[in-house]
Structures are given as C-alpha cells and as structure tokens.
Amino acid sequence: MATSAPASITIPLQIDSVVKRFGEVIAVDGISLEVHERACLGLLGPNGAGKSTLIRSIVGRVRPDSGSVRVFGHPASSPAARQELGWVPQELALYPLLTGRENLDAFGRYQGLRGKALREAIQWCLEWASLSDRADSVVKTLSGGMRRRLNMAAGMIHRPRLVLLDEPTVGVDPQSRNRIFEMVEALRAEGTTVIYTTHYMEEAERLCDSIAIVDHGRIIAQGTKDELVAQSFGSRSDVLMRLDAAAPNAAAWTASRGGTLQDGVAHFPVDRPSDIASLLDAAARDGLNVIDLVLRRPNLESVFLQLTGRDLRQ
C-alpha cells in the first residue's frame, strides 16, 4: 500500500534551532521559523543582527553549526532544494556586456533548462519584468531600475516555488519600485511563496502577510503588522517629537522618559493625547527646544524602534 508524503514536504521553508558561530561571535542563535505556502514573510533586522547569515543558511551558502534548514522537505544545501528555491541577492548578478535575453539564457542553462522550456522561461521572465522591448539591449545600457528587474528575472528563470528577495528595491527610482511591487504581487497571485528583506518599512507593510524581526541572532518578534503593534503598544499612540539637534542631552532626556531617539526625533508611547502636555512641559523645563510634534497610531517602524532601540538601517 502506498504511503503518503510527509506533511513537511508541503512546507516551503522550515528552520529548526539553527545556530551559526564565527569564532566567538554567535551570528544566529537558535532560530526556528516556518513559512507556509503562498505566504510573504518580511524578514527584518538592523545591520549585524544575524539576518544575512540566516539568509545564506537558507540558500545553502552557509552551513549551520547545529539545527537544520529544509526547503520543501529537502536540506537547504541539496540540489533538490536549490531547484525549488530562487534567490535574488541585493548585489546585481548580471553580465554587463551581454543583452538581457542572453543573460536569461545563461542563467536558464545554469538551471538545466534547454530548448523549448528555456525559450518559454525567457519569454515569461521578460514579460514579468516588463522588459520585452529591451530584451536585446546590452545590460550596461539599461537604467538601474531595469537592471534590478532583470536581476530578479534571472533569479526566477527556473520558476521556483519559493523565492528569497534580498533588498530588491535598493537604489531604484519610485516608478521602478512600484513596478517591482507589482512583480512581487504577480508572483504571489501565481502561488509563489516569498521571503522579502528590506530596509523600507512601508514595503514590508504593503507586501508582507507577516513579519519576523531578527536582532542579536534571534527572532525577537513575529506576527502580522497589526499583531506586532498590539503586542508592543496595546492601545497606545506614538508621539514623534523633533528636537533641536544642538541639544547635547536629548538622548538621555528621551530615554529617561521611556522614549527612543533617532535622527533627532524622539518617539514616545502615550496612553492619552493629553500626555503630550506633560512631555512638552518637561522639555521646556529641561531646556530642550521642540521644533515639531506629531501624534500618530504606531506603525511597523514604531515597533522596530521599540524592540531593538535602533533604526532598521543601522
């Protein structure tokens, strides 16, 4: 009698208690994570948090010291996992002296595609990336946004079921950024599972079903945007107070009142709008000049600052 396939096979990504050390530094410290089919997970973390090492473990470039990473049930470093996984790195991985079509042909052959399957894959990629009219242009003559989209297409040439997009909008203009958003949404509409890393909070809020925040090698929070806001702030609101940059005691003053300071803007959680008056009175009493003040409902950026004490770009 035939046995059914293990349930784990249907899970695009399973990370179980992964640890990776570099000498005395623990880059990844026991991370466990599952990403289910058709989901879009935003993987966020400040520089040095362990996110890059985790990404390289997923794509099989780093071997964990302990724990496991499985892609549709296969070990991350296996050929079967690589066939199911597409990785679009932050750095452009293109041949600048070849045309877009020639680049896609080369990357398709690397993935074992030939003949009709390769031709159809190239055509799909060009249409998906809105590059059909520039397919025969040499890559170095393309705009930054076009090269970024071609880079994404090269990572998708074998039509993987799971794709990791690492900072796909870095250095592109707003029009190209919106086109990349449409490309990601088109992937999801076709059932592709997406892991998305970004330094732009608004991108994660728009594209991702759920967010995992990594800091000091661990996942410190995970959930939907609304769940993370509720966990961190409850029903409180967020006060953004821009302070005079010349004030030497701004950071200490902000911290003493339960806030965080970033780029001259102090963030304070408040239970009631009337709490703003006491903050203004305290600032005036302590000699801080308040340039501007905004009251808003906390967002993903507020959560990130609250949890890590750092801006995403740090």
Salt bridges, closest charged atoms under 4 A:
ASP29 OD2 - ARG218 NE 2.94
GLU34 OE1 - HIS36 NE2 3.25
ASP65 OD1 - LYS20 NZ 3.70
GLU84 OE1 - ARG161 NE 2.93
ASP105 OD2 - ARG109 NE 2.91
GLU120 OE2 - LYS116 NZ 3.85
ASP136 OD1 - ARG101 NE 3.00
GLU167 OE2 - HIS199 ND1 2.54
GLU182 OE1 - ARG179 NH1 2.92
GLU185 OE2 - ARG206 NE 3.20
GLU190 OE1 - ARG159 NH2 2.67
GLU203 OE2 - ARG177 NE 3.11
ASP209 OD2 - ARG188 NH2 2.53
ASP215 OD2 - HIS216 NE2 3.69
ASP215 OD1 - ARG310 NH2 2.30
ASP238 OD2 - HIS267 ND1 3.70
ASP238 OD2 - ARG296 NE 3.83
ASP275 OD1 - ARG272 NH2 3.14
ASP286 OD2 - ARG257 NH2 3.12
ASP311 OD2 - ARG313 NH1 3.80
